[in-house]
Amino acid sequence: MAAEKKRGARSLTLRVLSPLGAIVDAEVSSVTLPGLYGDFTVLADHHDTVAQLGSGIAHYAANGERRFLSVHGGVATVQGDRIEVCSPICELAEEIDEERAAQARQRAEERLAEKTEDMDIARAQAALSRALLRLEAAQLTRTT
C-alpha cells in the first residue's frame, strides 16, 4: 500500500513547445490534452505513446494549481515520466489578450458573413475557431 501511495505521488515533467520556443517546462501531477478523437489525461507511470493533437483546451496541475493552454494541433509524446507537446499554435491562457482575440473573432465572423467568391471559407472558419478557443481558455483562467 505504501508503495502505491508513493508511486501515485510521482510527477511528470511537462514540456510544451511552439515555434516561439518553450511555453511550459514544469513538474506536474497530471496533463489533459485535446487528442484528435477526444481529450486524454496523462498521469505518472503512463505507458509510452505518441498522440496527434486536435484543437482544444489543455490543462495541467502543478503545485496545487490548474493552468490552461489553448492548443491548435500538434503531437504529444510520452516517454517514461516525461511528456513533450509540440504544437504549431499554443498559448498559455493567462497570456492571451482577450481584446485581441475578440477582435479576431469579430473579423472572422464578418468575413464569413460576406462570403465573396474569392474568399477562403476554410481559412475564415479556422480563424474563427482559433479565436473562440483562445477566448474560452482566457475565461477559464479568470473563473478558476
N, C-alpha and C positions, 0 to 999 in steps of 0.2 A: 504493500500500500504506500509506504513512504517513497519507494522508487517511482511509483506512478505520479505522486504529487510533484516530486522533483522534476520529472520529465515534463509534466504539464506546465510547469513554471518557466520552461525554457523559452528563449526568444528567437526571433528570426532577424536576420539582417536584411533590411529592405533598401533597395537602391532603385530609384526611378530616374530614368534618363530621357531627355528630349534633345532635339538638335541644338538647343541652347545650353545644354550641359546637364549636370546633376541637379535634379529638383528635390529629391529626398535621398538621404543617406542616414538611416536610423535603425536602432534596435526596436523591434515591435513585437507585440504578442499575437497579432493577427492582421491579415490583409484580406480585403474583399475587393475583387476586381470584376469589371464587366467583360465577361467572356463573349465570344461570338454568338453562343447559344444560351446565354444567361449568366448571371453572376455566380462566382465561385469564391470560396474562402480558403485561405492557406493558413495553417497553424504549424507550430513546431512539429517535426517528425513527419511532415507531409512527404509523400513519395515524389521522386524526381519527375518533372514533367515540363513540357513546353506547351503553351496555350496561346492561341490567337485571340487578341482582344477586339471587342467591338467598341462602340461609343457608349459612355455612361459615367456614372459617379463611382469612383473608387474610394475606399476609406480604410484607414488603418488605426490601430490602437497603440499608443506609445505613452509611457509614463502616466497611465490612467486617463489619457485624453484621446478622443476620437478626432481624427483630422480627415479632411475630404480633398479629393482631387477631381478635376474634370479631365477625362481621358477620351481621346478620339483615335481608336485603333492602336495597333502595335502588337507586341509579343511579350509574354511573361515567361520567364524561365525559373524553375525551382530546382535547386541542387543542394541537397543536404538542408541546412537551415539558412540558406541564402535564397532570396528571391530578387530577381532583377527584371524590371519592367522597362522596355524601350518603346516609346510612343512618339509619333511624329508631332502630335499636338497634345500637350498635357500641362495643366496648371494647378498649383495649389489653390484651393478655394479662397483662402484669405488674401491671396494676391490678385484676385480677379477684380477688375474695375467694373463695377455693376453699371455705371452710367454708360461706359463704352460698350458693354455687352448689350444693354437695352437699345442703344443706337444701332448696333449691328443687327439686332432683331428687327427693328423698325425698317431699316434699309432692305433687308431680305424680304420682309413681308410686302413692301412696296414694289420690289422687283417682281415678285410672284403675282401680284395683283395686276401689273401692267401687261405681262405676257406678250412681249413683242416677238416677231418672227425670228430674230437673231439671238434671242435670249437663251442662255444655257440653263434650263429648268433644274437639272440635277445639281448644278453648282449653286444656284439660289436656294434650293432645298437643303443642301449640305450646310450652307452658311446659316440658315435659319436654325437648323438642328444644333449646330455648334453654339450659337448664341443662346438658345433656350437651355442647353445643358450647362453652360457657364453661369447663367442666372440661377439655375437650380442649385448648383454647387455653392455659390456665394450665399444664397439664402439658407442652406443647411448649416453653414458655418455660423451665421448670425443667430440661428434658433437653437443651437446645441451648446 
